[in-house]
Amino acid sequence: MNAATALKTLRSAALERVGSLAVPTTHDEAWRFTSLAALSRASLHPVVTPTPLVLADIVQWTILEATQRLVFVDGVYAPLLSASNATHAVTVCTLAQALTTHPAAVMQHLGQYAADPQQRFTAQNTANLFDAAVIVAPRGLSAAAPVHLLFIATQPNVSSYARTLVIAEEGSALSFVEDYVALTEGSYLTNSVTEVVLGANAQVQHTRLQRESLQAFHIARCAVTQAQDSQYHGVSIALGAEISRVETSAQLRGTGAHCALDGLAHIAGQQLADTHTCITHAQAHGVSRQLHKCIVADAAHAVFNGRVQVHPGAQKTDSAQSSRTLLMGPKAQVNTLPQLEINADDVRCTHGATVGQLDSEEVFYLQSRGLSPEAARSLLTYAFAAEVVARIPVASVREQLQEEVLQHRSAIV
Amino acid sequence: MILPNSPVLLEVRNLHANINGTPILQGLNLTMRRGEVHAIMGPNGSGKSTLSKVLAGHSAYEVTAGEVLFEGANLLALSPEQRARAGVFLAFQYPIEIPGVGNSQFLRLAYNTVQGARGKEELDPLEFDDLVREKMKLLEMRPEFLQRSVNEGFSGGEKKRNEILQMALLEPTLAILDETDSGLDIDALRIISHGINQLASVDNALLLITHYQRLLDHIVPDFVHVMEHGRISKTGGKALALELETRGYDWTTQTAAEAVS
């Protein structure tokens, strides 16, 4: 079967699944804290004409360290805004190009990991899979510069798809930034699916930034699969969207794999940010670490569900999960739930969750040094977020975010 | 030191303060002039720390009577940050740890905030770095402390040194040192005392709140006050501190009772 046919089959199978699945409601266990009522009320249509942006429009999001960049505007690839180099050792290209340069690799992996039969949004994305951002790091190559994948929403009332496939071949090392931004303050839907494949001994640093419009809907799925001795580090920052949901799964299929998931949701107003993760230790000697922090102001609502599965035979698994939430006011809410399913007996799995407010003694200490209560609260909130922001491996992104958190907008009515 | 005709810096008159409805300060009077070093000693529960918190403006304490004038103006009308900008500094007994905030960043922010309030020049990170390293030498603090989070993982002595470093940077007019000596070993005490002595001038004043006489061997006070049951029961010179050390706090209560009867 050739690539084009295989792709068609992938799409039509997904379309069938879409037909058989309902949009999740709060009656569904996996969505019980996250209502999509606002999304159902929105009238969204596919983009007709993508906005013709120029480089000046996107300069604020430039990542200095990145030498290759793919830009998608309203879900459509924008070649004039992108910068990729065919002679570069790391392949960064669209699906069409990847099917000519790496057809076997692409079709071997595309759609194989984000393939949950019950997932309607993922199925919808796959049913509309005509293009994608593809990154391939060849065997043994250690790429110093991060790759930037920039998805820009410019039009309200549009629903668009973002699709990414990252293949880190055996022994390679790669860093990429998956970046969702907006040039509109209106309501729209981004349905994103990302698959990351790590070969044996490969290392991937994945920075995920979500800075959508405050009225937007962002529904995302990230599926990571790891071969033996591979290392995956994901840092996910959620700042925007009226409703955002990111489901990340990491399958540690080979022995000795290492997975670190760090997350920060920093929301205010009436925002809802839902993070669901699932780390599966299928083999022995795997290590997983997770730190998820939420800062919830005004009447916003954060949801965190961190699942860790340890299969029989996954002996010497070493897993630690920590969820920390800062509630900024009496109306802020969080639902945080660790879920451990342990089926091996020689393992170490820890988890902990704390929910608290800003310490008034800390605020007083800073006031006694001349800071206003607002400046004190701002600094302490920054300090809370800093632990996760500090883990972003790309310096310019880290610094930009530190600034953004420090200047963070106050109450949104 | 006591200077003739030195202006009054702080006047506390008949100060009464509660916490959660419980009276702690019960008619405290204190006058401090520029250039002076005052020490307040007293048994646990006498209200020493409460006095420092009330002067700094901690919201948990309610002032029910009395007044506090700082440089002639009503101090109690000011918020904690206004008092800090006006030149009041409190070195905490238990300095707060602020993980995630770099010490250098915090110190620069505090410095620039107070400088700005005084209409003076603020410093950028490089300029500030030169300044803070200079001040750190005074307290024999290693530069690594700048990279760490504020007070996180600092030993007791290191936290207290960080407090005095802030005092050195903010150059307050009135520095209240709340049990700065507690938990310090002899070397740390020596270093911190030396630093404080260097910072004392004819224009500012120090209020040392201490449980132990030992500090006063290093920072010689002009006045020693004994605090009991929320008020000052006795005032004397350095010799009073030595008497208390020998005889204990009950002695002052007894002598006061004897005086009455």
Contacts between the chains, C-beta under 8 A, distances in Angstrom:
chain1	res1	chain2	res2	distance
A	359	B	96	7.7
A	360	B	59	7.8
A	361	B	96	6.0
A	362	B	96	5.2
A	362	B	98	6.3
A	364	B	56	8.0
A	364	B	58	5.7
A	364	B	59	7.3
A	364	B	80	6.3
A	365	B	92	6.7
A	365	B	95	7.3
A	365	B	96	4.2
A	365	B	98	7.8
A	366	B	98	7.9
A	367	B	57	7.6
A	367	B	79	7.1
A	367	B	80	3.9
A	367	B	81	4.6
A	367	B	84	7.0
A	368	B	56	5.2
A	368	B	57	7.6
A	368	B	80	5.4
A	368	B	81	7.7
A	368	B	83	7.8
A	368	B	84	5.6
A	368	B	89	7.7
A	368	B	90	5.3
A	368	B	92	7.8
A	369	B	84	5.8
A	369	B	106	8.0
A	369	B	109	8.0
A	369	B	110	4.0
A	369	B	113	7.2
A	369	B	114	7.7
A	369	B	166	6.7
A	369	B	170	7.3
A	370	B	81	5.3
A	370	B	84	4.0
A	370	B	85	5.0
A	370	B	110	5.9
A	370	B	113	4.0
A	370	B	114	4.7
A	370	B	117	6.6
A	370	B	170	7.5
A	371	B	81	5.9
A	371	B	109	7.0
A	371	B	110	7.1
A	371	B	113	5.9
A	372	B	81	5.4
A	373	B	81	7.5
A	375	B	109	8.0
A	375	B	113	7.6
A	379	B	98	7.9
A	379	B	101	6.1
A	379	B	106	7.7
A	379	B	109	7.1
A	380	B	98	7.0
A	380	B	101	7.8
A	382	B	100	7.2
A	382	B	101	7.3
A	383	B	98	5.6
A	383	B	99	6.4
A	383	B	100	3.3
A	383	B	101	4.4
A	383	B	149	7.8
A	384	B	100	6.2
A	385	B	100	7.5
A	386	B	100	3.7
A	386	B	101	7.3
A	387	B	99	7.3
A	387	B	100	5.6
